[in-house]
Amino acid sequence: MNIRVLGAFGSEGPGQRPAAFLVNERTLVDAGSVGGALPVNEQLAINSVILTHAHLDHVVGAAFLVEMFATADDGRAVTIAGLAPVIDAVRTGIFNNVVWPDFSVIPPGSPAASYRVLAAEQEHAFGELRVIPVAVDHTVPAAGFIVHDGVSGFIYSGDTGPTEGVWKVARERDKMPADVPVLIYHVKPQFAEETAEEVHALGSNFSIVEQDKTYTI
């Protein structure tokens, strides 16, 4: 499984893009930045965008990605997936014909976007990937994800304070190793150096995600 880091930060700075992780070139986990990291042909190869929550630093890239599909004029569409309250927030707060067009009905006859509601703590297929969303604690409805392909996988916590649910579900999987590397993302650019020092002090099992790097697991 390949995880390509399109954005690793908690907001924008010079050369620093909000969180977005492209798995196997087809499935996007969060979409803080897409067009700033991918050429057009690679954007149009994306099938699905799985969102942890509806804050702009996790969804704004999806707005421009869907517009790219709409203007490609070749009938392709992208699926936006997430827990029910996340999808509701995206539909009513962003793709509402006020903030941004409702691309689930345009272009007429061949919409550029569709929505997929995911049930919490159930496994959902995205091509060869299997995704389990687990609700986490945030200021808005949010999820973390357990993502695997039957051979390897990763846990993506989303934005969360202390939470037990995602770890409980992950520990129930037969192939979950006892000790896994922990990669830190969503670092605010203004605190990048300070955060790096704190993460380094935690030991060799902890590191900060590198933007534009592809991790193979």
C-alpha positions as CSV (number, residue, x, y, z in Angstrom):
1,M,0.0,0.0,0.0
2,N,1.3,3.4,-1.0
3,I,0.4,6.6,0.9
4,R,1.3,9.8,-0.9
5,V,1.4,12.9,1.4
6,L,-0.2,15.8,-0.6
7,G,-0.4,17.9,2.5
8,A,0.9,17.4,6.0
9,F,0.1,20.6,7.9
10,G,-2.8,22.1,9.9
11,S,-3.0,25.2,7.8
12,E,-1.2,26.9,4.9
13,G,2.3,28.4,4.9
14,P,5.0,28.8,2.2
15,G,5.4,25.3,0.8
16,Q,3.1,24.0,3.6
17,R,-0.2,22.5,2.6
18,P,-3.2,21.3,4.7
19,A,-3.7,17.6,5.3
20,A,-4.4,15.2,2.4
21,F,-3.2,11.6,1.9
22,L,-3.6,9.8,-1.4
23,V,-3.7,6.0,-1.0
24,N,-2.8,3.9,-4.0
25,E,-3.4,6.9,-6.3
26,R,-7.2,6.4,-6.2
27,T,-8.5,7.1,-2.7
28,L,-8.0,10.4,-0.9
29,V,-8.1,10.5,2.9
30,D,-9.0,14.1,3.8
31,A,-8.6,16.8,1.2
32,G,-7.0,19.9,2.6
33,S,-4.9,20.3,-0.5
34,V,-5.2,18.5,-3.8
35,G,-4.6,20.7,-6.8
36,G,-1.5,22.3,-5.3
37,A,0.1,18.9,-5.1
38,L,-1.1,16.9,-8.2
39,P,-1.2,17.6,-11.9
40,V,-4.6,17.5,-13.6
41,N,-4.3,13.9,-15.0
42,E,-3.5,12.6,-11.5
43,Q,-6.4,14.5,-9.9
44,L,-8.8,13.0,-12.4
45,A,-7.6,9.5,-11.5
46,I,-9.0,9.9,-8.0
47,N,-12.2,7.9,-7.3
48,S,-13.1,8.7,-3.8
49,V,-12.5,11.3,-1.1
50,I,-13.0,10.1,2.5
51,L,-13.4,13.0,4.9
52,T,-12.8,12.9,8.6
53,H,-14.8,16.1,9.2
54,A,-16.0,19.3,7.5
55,H,-13.4,21.8,8.6
56,L,-11.9,23.8,5.7
57,D,-8.3,22.5,6.3
58,H,-9.6,19.0,5.5
59,V,-12.1,19.7,2.7
60,V,-11.2,22.8,0.7
61,G,-9.1,20.8,-1.8
62,A,-12.2,18.6,-2.5
63,A,-14.1,21.7,-3.7
64,F,-11.5,22.4,-6.4
65,L,-11.1,18.7,-7.2
66,V,-14.8,18.3,-7.9
67,E,-14.8,21.4,-10.0
68,M,-11.9,19.8,-12.0
69,F,-14.1,16.8,-12.6
70,A,-17.0,19.0,-13.7
71,T,-14.9,20.9,-16.3
72,A,-13.2,17.7,-17.6
73,D,-16.4,17.0,-19.5
74,D,-15.8,13.3,-19.9
75,G,-18.5,11.9,-17.6
76,R,-16.2,11.0,-14.7
77,A,-17.2,11.7,-11.1
78,V,-15.7,11.5,-7.7
79,T,-17.4,10.1,-4.6
80,I,-17.3,12.1,-1.3
81,A,-17.6,9.8,1.7
82,G,-17.9,10.2,5.4
83,L,-20.1,9.8,8.5
84,A,-23.6,11.0,8.0
85,P,-23.2,14.3,10.0
86,V,-20.0,15.0,8.0
87,I,-21.7,14.5,4.7
88,D,-24.6,16.7,5.8
89,A,-22.2,19.5,6.9
90,V,-20.4,19.3,3.5
91,R,-23.6,19.4,1.5
92,T,-25.3,22.2,3.4
93,G,-22.2,24.2,4.3
94,I,-20.0,24.1,1.2
95,F,-21.6,22.5,-1.8
96,N,-24.8,24.5,-1.3
97,N,-24.9,26.8,-4.3
98,V,-23.8,29.7,-2.1
99,V,-20.3,29.0,-0.9
100,W,-19.7,26.6,-3.9
101,P,-21.9,25.0,-6.6
102,D,-23.8,21.8,-5.9
103,F,-21.8,19.5,-8.1
104,S,-24.0,16.5,-7.2
105,V,-26.5,17.8,-9.7
106,I,-24.1,19.5,-12.2
107,P,-23.3,19.1,-15.0
108,P,-26.9,18.1,-15.7
109,G,-27.2,14.4,-16.5
110,S,-23.6,13.6,-15.5
111,P,-22.9,15.1,-12.0
112,A,-19.3,15.5,-11.1
113,A,-19.8,14.4,-7.5
114,S,-21.8,11.9,-5.5
115,Y,-22.1,11.3,-1.7
116,R,-21.6,8.1,0.2
117,V,-22.6,7.9,3.9
118,L,-20.5,5.6,6.0
119,A,-21.8,3.7,9.0
120,A,-19.5,4.0,12.0
121,E,-17.5,0.9,13.1
122,Q,-18.5,-1.0,10.0
123,E,-16.1,-2.0,7.1
124,H,-16.6,-0.3,3.8
125,A,-15.0,-1.2,0.4
126,F,-13.2,1.4,-1.7
127,G,-11.7,-0.7,-4.5
128,E,-9.1,-2.9,-2.9
129,L,-9.2,-0.9,0.3
130,R,-11.3,-1.6,3.3
131,V,-12.1,1.4,5.5
132,I,-13.6,1.4,9.0
133,P,-14.7,4.9,10.3
134,V,-14.7,5.4,14.1
135,A,-16.1,8.5,15.7
136,V,-13.5,10.6,17.6
137,D,-13.7,13.6,19.9
138,H,-13.6,17.0,18.1
139,T,-15.5,20.3,18.2
140,V,-17.6,19.0,15.3
141,P,-18.7,15.5,14.3
142,A,-15.5,13.7,13.2
143,A,-14.1,10.3,12.5
144,G,-10.8,8.5,12.4
145,F,-10.2,5.7,9.9
146,I,-8.7,2.2,10.0
147,V,-7.6,1.5,6.4
148,H,-6.3,-1.8,5.2
149,D,-6.0,-4.0,2.0
150,G,-5.9,-7.4,3.7
151,V,-2.1,-7.3,3.9
152,S,-1.1,-4.0,5.4
153,G,-2.9,-1.0,6.8
154,F,-2.8,2.2,8.9
155,I,-4.8,4.1,11.5
156,Y,-5.6,7.7,10.7
157,S,-6.9,9.5,13.8
158,G,-8.3,12.6,12.1
159,D,-8.5,15.6,14.4
160,T,-9.1,14.4,17.9
161,G,-8.4,15.0,21.5
162,P,-7.8,12.0,23.8
163,T,-9.9,9.2,22.4
164,E,-10.3,5.5,23.0
165,G,-12.7,4.3,20.3
166,V,-10.4,4.1,17.3
167,W,-7.7,2.3,19.3
168,K,-10.2,-0.2,20.7
169,V,-11.5,-1.1,17.2
170,A,-8.0,-1.3,15.9
171,R,-6.9,-3.7,18.7
172,E,-9.7,-6.0,17.7
173,R,-8.1,-6.8,14.3
174,D,-6.1,-10.0,14.2
175,K,-3.1,-8.6,12.4
176,M,-2.7,-5.5,14.5
177,P,0.9,-5.5,15.7
178,A,1.7,-4.6,19.3
179,D,4.1,-1.8,18.4
180,V,3.7,0.4,15.4
181,P,5.4,3.6,14.3
182,V,3.5,6.8,15.0
183,L,3.6,9.6,12.4
184,I,2.5,13.1,13.4
185,Y,0.6,15.3,10.9
186,H,-1.5,18.5,11.0
187,V,1.3,20.5,12.6
188,K,0.6,24.2,12.5
189,P,3.3,26.0,10.4
190,Q,3.9,28.6,13.1
191,F,4.7,25.8,15.6
192,A,6.6,23.5,13.3
193,E,10.0,23.8,14.9
194,E,8.7,23.6,18.5
195,T,6.6,20.5,17.6
196,A,9.5,18.8,15.9
197,E,11.6,19.2,19.1
198,E,8.8,17.7,21.2
199,V,8.2,14.8,18.8
200,H,12.0,14.1,18.7
201,A,12.0,13.9,22.5
202,L,9.4,11.1,22.4
203,G,11.8,8.6,20.9
204,S,12.6,6.9,17.6
205,N,9.1,5.4,17.2
206,F,7.7,8.9,16.7
207,S,8.2,11.1,13.7
208,I,6.6,13.9,11.7
209,V,5.0,13.2,8.4
210,E,7.0,14.5,5.5
211,Q,5.0,16.4,2.8
212,D,5.4,15.1,-0.8
213,K,6.8,11.8,0.5
214,T,5.3,8.4,-0.5
215,Y,5.2,5.9,2.4
216,T,5.0,2.2,1.4
217,I,3.6,-0.1,4.1
